[in-house]
Amino acid sequence: MAGNTYKIIWTDEAKSDLKDIYDFLKSKSPQGAGNVISEIRNAPKSVRFSHQNQDEEYNNTYKRIVIRHYKILYRIDEDKKTLVVATVFDARQNPDKLKG
């Protein structure tokens, strides 16, 4: 449902996260970096209902999608019919930054 009827909005933080991930990975493989970013950018389109994915354990304001070892944190605004991607990060990082 979200991918078809909800507008997907990437916050400035999430866009910056994607750029940082790409910049980090491109030194190893530009094509591989592009593939990872493409997978991450397409993942929210697969959300079909608002409670499809698990709540994020460190900040239950968000749901999460895991792509490879990256977490995409998002929330659904049912009234505005939007899926808002808040941040994307390497799940191997310390999650304490999400508790705020």
Backbone torsions as a table, in degrees:
resi	resn	phi	psi	omega
1	MET	NA	-48.1	-177.0
2	ALA	-61.9	-39.9	-178.7
3	GLY	-68.0	-27.3	-176.7
4	ASN	-98.7	-39.7	-174.0
5	THR	-114.5	-11.0	179.2
6	TYR	-101.6	142.0	175.5
7	LYS	-81.7	132.6	178.9
8	ILE	-94.6	123.7	-179.4
9	ILE	-117.9	127.6	176.0
10	TRP	-100.0	121.7	177.5
11	THR	-67.5	163.7	176.6
12	ASP	-59.2	-38.1	178.5
13	GLU	-62.3	-44.3	-179.8
14	ALA	-64.8	-39.7	177.1
15	LYS	-63.3	-41.6	177.9
16	SER	-64.4	-39.9	177.4
17	ASP	-59.3	-44.2	179.0
18	LEU	-61.4	-42.5	178.7
19	LYS	-62.3	-44.0	179.6
20	ASP	-62.9	-42.1	178.7
21	ILE	-63.2	-46.4	179.5
22	TYR	-60.7	-48.2	-179.0
23	ASP	-59.0	-38.9	179.3
24	PHE	-67.2	-44.3	-174.7
25	LEU	-79.2	-26.5	-172.9
26	LYS	-65.2	-25.8	178.7
27	SER	-67.0	-26.7	178.0
28	LYS	-86.0	-41.4	-178.9
29	SER	-166.4	106.4	177.8
30	PRO	-57.7	-40.5	179.7
31	GLN	-67.1	-43.1	178.1
32	GLY	-61.9	-40.9	178.3
33	ALA	-61.3	-43.4	178.2
34	GLY	-62.4	-38.9	178.8
35	ASN	-64.4	-43.8	179.7
36	VAL	-62.8	-46.4	-179.7
37	ILE	-62.4	-40.2	178.1
38	SER	-61.9	-43.8	178.5
39	GLU	-61.4	-44.3	-179.6
40	ILE	-64.2	-45.8	-177.5
41	ARG	-65.6	-30.9	-178.8
42	ASN	-85.0	-19.4	-175.0
43	ALA	-57.2	-44.8	-179.7
44	PRO	-62.0	-22.7	178.6
45	LYS	-67.2	-18.5	-178.2
46	SER	-87.1	-6.1	178.7
47	VAL	-72.2	123.7	-175.2
48	ARG	-109.6	-16.9	175.5
49	PHE	-152.5	155.7	-165.7
50	SER	-63.4	-25.3	-178.5
51	HIS	-111.4	28.6	-176.3
52	GLN	-65.2	-45.1	-174.6
53	ASN	-100.1	164.1	-176.7
54	GLN	-71.3	151.7	171.3
55	ASP	-64.8	146.6	174.9
56	GLU	-73.8	125.9	-173.8
57	GLU	-68.2	-23.7	-177.5
58	TYR	-92.7	-17.3	178.4
59	ASN	-155.8	95.5	-171.0
60	ASN	-75.5	10.0	171.5
61	THR	-70.6	-21.9	-172.4
62	TYR	-116.7	155.4	166.9
63	LYS	-99.2	164.9	-179.4
64	ARG	-132.9	149.5	170.3
65	ILE	-123.7	134.8	177.8
66	VAL	-110.0	124.0	176.3
67	ILE	-122.9	117.1	-173.7
68	ARG	55.9	-118.8	176.3
69	HIS	-113.5	27.1	177.4
70	TYR	-109.2	137.8	174.5
71	LYS	-103.0	134.9	173.5
72	ILE	-109.1	117.4	178.4
73	LEU	-102.1	131.1	-177.2
74	TYR	-143.8	164.3	172.8
75	ARG	-135.0	154.5	179.1
76	ILE	-107.1	131.4	172.6
77	ASP	-108.3	99.9	-175.8
78	GLU	-63.7	-38.1	-178.1
79	ASP	-64.3	-42.2	-178.3
80	LYS	-91.6	-3.8	-179.0
81	LYS	56.3	48.7	179.4
82	THR	-126.9	149.1	169.5
83	LEU	-112.6	116.9	-175.4
84	VAL	-106.9	115.0	176.4
85	VAL	-83.3	116.8	-174.4
86	ALA	-89.2	-42.4	-176.7
87	THR	-160.3	158.5	175.1
88	VAL	-134.9	130.2	-179.4
89	PHE	-150.1	159.9	176.7
90	ASP	-69.4	120.2	-175.8
91	ALA	-65.2	-11.4	177.8
92	ARG	-83.1	-4.2	177.6
93	GLN	-77.4	165.1	176.0
94	ASN	-69.8	121.5	-176.7
95	PRO	-79.5	-0.6	-178.1
96	ASP	-57.7	-26.8	-179.8
97	LYS	-65.9	-15.2	-178.3
98	LEU	-89.9	-9.1	-174.0
99	LYS	-74.6	-16.0	-176.0
100	GLY	-74.4	NA	NA
